[in-house]
Amino acid sequence: MTEGRNSVNAQDRLTQDRLKKSKKTGKCPLCKKEIVHDFRPFCSKRCKMVDLYKWVSGHYVIPGDPNQVLEVEEKEAKEEWQSSSVDDDF
């Protein structure tokens, strides 16, 4: 019975090794160190949290006119509200 377990463990290890080799390796977008699988696409928890902070604080911005974006969002919200209020009447 131990042979069966050992062969399964060996197969699992081979599968894991193949997966590790097949995964693309690269560099962390912040510090350019090697990527660590657990923190992909970053190298560490620190770089992952720094990137999250940049998103939350507004450092990453899509270029464009903010007023135009607000107008489109207001229009879409009005249309959605009007369509939902019509549905509620029935």
Stockholm file with secondary structure:
# STOCKHOLM 1.0

chainA/1-90         MTEGRNSVNAQDRLTQDRLKKSKKTGKCPLCKKEIVHDFRPFCSKRCKMVDLYKWVSGHYVIPGDPNQVLEVEEKEAKEEWQSSSVDDDF
#=GR chainA/1-90 SS CHHHHHHHHHHHHHHHHHHHHHSCCCBCTTTCCBCCGGGTTSSSHHHHHHHHHHHHHTCSCCCSCHHHHHHHHHHHHHHHHHHHHHHHHC
#=GC SS_cons        CHHHHHHHHHHHHHHHHHHHHHSCCCBCTTTCCBCCGGGTTSSSHHHHHHHHHHHHHTCSCCCSCHHHHHHHHHHHHHHHHHHHHHHHHC
//
